[in-house]
Amino acid sequence: MTWPPTDLLGAHVSTLGGVALAPGRGMAIGATAMQVFTKTPNQWREPVLREADVVAFRAALAGSGIRAVVTHDSYLINLASPDDALRAKSIRAFTGELQRTAALGIPWVVSHPGNYIDDRAAGLDRNARGYAECLGAVPGDVGVLIEGTAGAGTALGSTFEELRALRDALPAGLQARVGFCLDTAHLHAAGYEVTDALEAVMERFDRQVGLDWLKCLHLNDSKGAPGSRLDRHEWIGEGTIGPAPFRWIMRDVRVAHVIKIIETPKGDDPNERRRTPNRRQGVIARTTTRHRLTRCLAAVLLVLQGLAGGAVSLAHASERLSAPAHIEAQHGAGCLALHDSVRCSLCQFAGSQMTSQQVRTHTPRGATVERRPRARDAAPAVRLDRRTAPPRAPPTSRS
């Protein structure tokens, strides 16, 4: 499928080896837009962004065909938390996200609203005040795109009304720096009729929030049923959403200006996609595949995690099997006792065991809405670490 050259379509690409490598990876997949992390998303450790890194990134971006970039914040941040220590830590971390994004010349940070844990109204207030404090600490044009969630557990932001409430609660002087990001998989899981009535869903968003404030779309199919609250991505056209809504998105002029990011990796061969994520092109990929050896290894790592990190880290991995609502608030030093890539494998393994509802659909394997790169356009091979972070945080569900 082709699209107008003015359309902004791309993927979440890896910054492994340095953020300056990201534009080249975006070019390798034919992207005109991309999303990146400015730090390891599941560690609290704050990186030092050197001036040389900033200069190299800006130069690489200027020489690429990438016309729009957004960053995504850390998975550990919870600005809605009732825990004062975690909330203070989250504010410091999110302020750092804004500062790095501004330094790189990127206009938006995509941010998941937090988990309120205790009371929804109180959580909304804490989340909005957190955004306001962080934006106030980083003057300039850099802004926040609040991402709609699947609504699992105590996660905020699964309804259009709640998204608007978060923005409306900000001081009037800061509201111009806040927009929204919608994820097709999250909308589907939250109960919006994405599969059969996406146009009506977007019209509803326009009435309740305003399409002018929709700056980014995450294009992901879903493993979960409609309304399941399950935040689990699937390759486009192979999940319970199907290809039709993505065709509508690519053809509707009302969202032509919106940045469109594919977060789920796709390979060139449908058979290979099942076995080997598309790491060659720099797209962030899953760290585990669901076969016997991986399951055995993950079980062993689970035990090692408990022995090394104590009861907290063992509970973190084991509780993912039932996906408690408060899991996002449980990240802490104990979870990081082992190397981060090991912990991520555990979270990914645990997440793969959650089967709140199995849905089987039959969709044509050939259906897709992405433009595949031609062989002659491929960038030189870049060696990527096989233990790359997964495209999404371990889902906060009841993903």
N, C-alpha and C positions, 0 to 999 in steps of 0.2 A: 504494500500500500504506500502511496506517495502522499505528501502533504505540502502545503504552501511553504516556501522558504522562510516566510515570516513567522511560522509556527515555532513554538518553543517546546521541543520534545527531547527527552534524554533519560538518564538513569542516575541512580546513586552510584558514584564511582569511588574507588579506593584511593586513599592518600598514602598508602604504604610506600615508604622511601622518601616521603616529603610531599607536602601539599602542592608543590610546583609540578608534580607529575600528573596531577588530576586532569588538567585540560587536555593533555595528550591522550589520556585514556578515554576521555569523552569523545575526542575526535575519532578515535579508533572504532567506536561503535556508531559513528554517524550522528552524534548528538548535537543539538543546538542549545541544550540546557543541561545542567547537572546539579546534583546535590552531593555535598561532602560533609564529613565530620572534621572538626578542627582539633579533636583530641580523641583518644580511645574512649568510646561511649560508655563503657561499663567499668571505668575506674575513676576514682576521685582525683587522682594525681593530675595537676595542672601543668601542661607543657609550656615551655618557653618558646614563643614565636619570635625568631630572630629577624632582624631587619633584612638579612640576606634572603630568608625564606619569603618574606613579603614581596621583595623586589622580583624574585624569581617567579613567584606565582603570578603576579600582575603582568610580567612580561610574557609568560606562557599563555595566559588567558588572552592577552591582546593579540597574540599571533595565532590564535585558534579560531575555529568557527563557533565557539561557545558564546552565546549572546546573553545568557541568563544563568545565574548561580544562586543557590540558596545553601545554607548550612543547616544541620540538624543537631539539636542539643543532646546532652548526655542522657542516657536512660536512667541514671540514678537520681536525677533532680526531681524533687517533689515540693513545689512551692506551696501546696495546699496542706502539707502535713501539720498535724497538731503538736508534733514533737518539736520543741523549740530548737534543740540542737541540730536536728536534721534539716529543719527549715532554714536555719542560719547558714548551714553548710551549702544548702541548695541555692540560696541567694548569692553566696560568693561564687559558686560554680556557674550559675547562669550569667552573672555579671561578666565572668571571664569569657563565656561563650560570645556575648555581645561585643566585648573588646576585641577578641581575635577576629570576629567576623567583620567588624568595622575596619580593622587594620588591613585586612585583605581586600577591602573595597567591595565586599559583598553586601547587598542591601537587606537581606532577610535571614533571620534564624527561625526555623520551624521548631515549634515547641509543643510537646504533649502537655495538656493540663495535668495537674497532679491528682493524687488520691486523697480524698478528704478524711477517710478513716472513721471520724466520729460523727460529725453533723454536716450535711451537704451545704447548707447556707453558710455555715462558718467556714467550710473549706473553700467555697467560692470567694468569700471575702479575703481569706488568707492568700489565695492564689492571685487575685487581682492586685492586692497590695504588694505582693512579691514582684509581679511584673512591673508595677509602678516604681518600686524602689530600684530595681535593676536598670530600667530605662533611664531613670533620673541620674543614675551613677555613670551612665555612658551617653553623654550628649552627642548630638549629630543626627544623621539621617537613618542609621541602622535601626531596623524595626523587628517586630515579632510577628510570626504567622502562627496563630493558635490552631493546632490541628485537632479536628474532630476525632473522637475515640470510638472504640467498639462498645464502651459502656460496661466493661466487666467489673464486677465487684464494686468498689467505691470510686472508680475513675470518673473524673469530671469531663464534660465536653462531648457527650454522646448525642446531644440534641442541639438543634439550631438555636433554640431559646437559651440554652446554657452558654453556648459560644458567644451569643450576643451579650448576655449578662456579664460575662467576663470582660468584654471590651467596654461596655457601658459603665462598669464600676471604676474604670480608670479615670484619672483627672483629664479634663477636656483637652488640655495642652498636650497630652501624650497619646490620645486616641488616634491621631493621624499616623502614628508609627506602629499601629497594630492592625493586622489584617488576618486572613484565615487561609488554612490549607485543609482541603477535604480529601479523604482517602476512600476510594471506592469499596475496598474490603471492609473498612470500618463502618461506612454507611450501611452496607449490606448486613453486617453483623449487628448493628444497632437497631435494625428493623425497618430502615427506609427501603422502598421498593426499587432498588437499583436495577434489577434484572428486567422487569417489565415496564417500569414507568420512570426511568431516570430523568427524562425531560420534565416530568411533573415534580420530581424531587428538587431539581435545580430551580424550577419556578418558585417552589415553596421557600427555598433558601433565599431567593431574590426578594421575596415578600418579607421574610422575617429578619434577614440580615442585610442583604444587598450584594448583588453580583459584583459591584464595583470593588468590594473588599475581598473578593476571592482572588488570591494572587498565585496559588499553587494547587495542583491536583496530583495526588499520588495514585498512579494507575496500577492496581493490584487486583487479581482475582482472589477468590476466597475458598478455603477448605471447609468453612463452616456453613451451616444453614442460615437462611434469613432470620434475623432476630436472635441468633444463638449467643451473641455477645462474645463469640470466639474470634480472637484476633490472630488468625493464621493465614498467611498469604499462600497463593497458588499461582502458577504460571498463567498468564492471560489466555483465556479461552479453554482452560483445562480445569477450572474450578466450578463452583456452584453459581457464579455470576454469568459466565459464558461470554462470548465475544461481542454480542450485539451492543451492549452499553458502551464499550470502548470504541466501536465504529461510530456511534452517535457523537461521542466526545470529540473524535478527530474530525468530524464533518460539521459540527455546529459552530457557526461564526461567533456566537456569543461568548464562547470560551476559547477562541483562537488565540487571544492575547495571554491566556493563563499559562504559567509554567507547568509542564506536565512531566512528572518523574516516575519512571518504572523502578520499583524497589526490589522486585523479585527477579533474580537473574534468569536469562534465557540463553540457551546455546543455539547453534546453527542446525544441529541434527536433533529431531524430536526424540530419538532413542537415546542419544548421548545426554540430553537434558536431564533425564531421569537419574543418570549415574554420575555425571561429572558436571558440577556447576561451572559457569562460564568465567573461570578465574583468568583465563588468558587475556580477556579484554579489560580486566581491571574492575569489573563490576563486583561489588561486595557479594559474597556467596555464602551459602550455608557451610557450617564447619563439620557437620555429620551427615552421613547417609544411613538409611534405615536398613542395615543388614546385620547379620548375627555378630560379626566381629566387632562392629561399632558398639552394639548394645553391651557386649561383654566388657569391652574396654571402658565404656561409660560407667558400668556397675563397679568396676575396680576403682576407677577414679573417684567415684562417689564415696567409697570407703576411705580412700586416701585423703579426700577433702575433709572428711570428718575427723580423721586422726590428726591432720595437720592444723586444722582451723578450730577444732573444738565443736561443741554442740551447736553453736550458732550457724556455722557454715554447713554442717551436716543437715540441719533443719532447713536451711535455705534450699538445698538441692532436693531433699526428699519431699518437702512440702509442695514443690512445684508439681508433683504428681496429682495433687488435688487443687492446685492453683488458688491459694487463699487470696482474698482481696487485699490483704495488707502486705503482700510480698514485696512490693516496690519499696516499702518503708524499712524492710529488713536488711537491705544492702548495707554492709559495714565492713570494718577491718577484717572481721573473721572470714568474710566471703573472699577476701583477696589474699588469703594465706598462701595459696598456690599461685602459679603463673596464671595470668588472666585468661589465656586461651584455653587452659584446662577448665577453669570455672565456666567459661562460655560453653564448652562442650557439654558440661553437666547440665546447664540450664537448657540447652537445646535438646539434649536427650530427654530430660524430664518433660519438657514441653511436648515432645513427640508422643508421649504416653497418654496425653489427655484426649479422651474421645467422648466429649459431651454429647455428640450426636454424629453418627456417620451418615454422610449423604453421598449417594452414587449418582453421577450424571454421565450422559454420553454426549460428548461434544467432539466435532471433527478435529483431528490432530493438527490439521494444516491451518486452522483458524488462528490468525494473529493480526495485530495492528501495528507491529513495530517494523521499521525499515532495517533490514539486515545489511551489514557492511559487505561490500564486494571485496574479493580476495586482494585485488590490487590496492585497496584502500587501507589494508590492515597495517597497524603501526608495528614497529619492530618489537619483537617479543620482549616482555618485561617480566623478570622473575618475581613472582608474588608469593608471599608466605601462605601456605595451605591453611594455616589456622587464622584466617581472616575473620573479623567479627561478623556475626550474622546480620542480615539486612534490617532486622527489627530487634527491639528489646525482647527478652523473654516476656510473653504476653501476660498482662495482669488480668487474669480471668478467674471464674468460679468453679486465651492466650490468651 
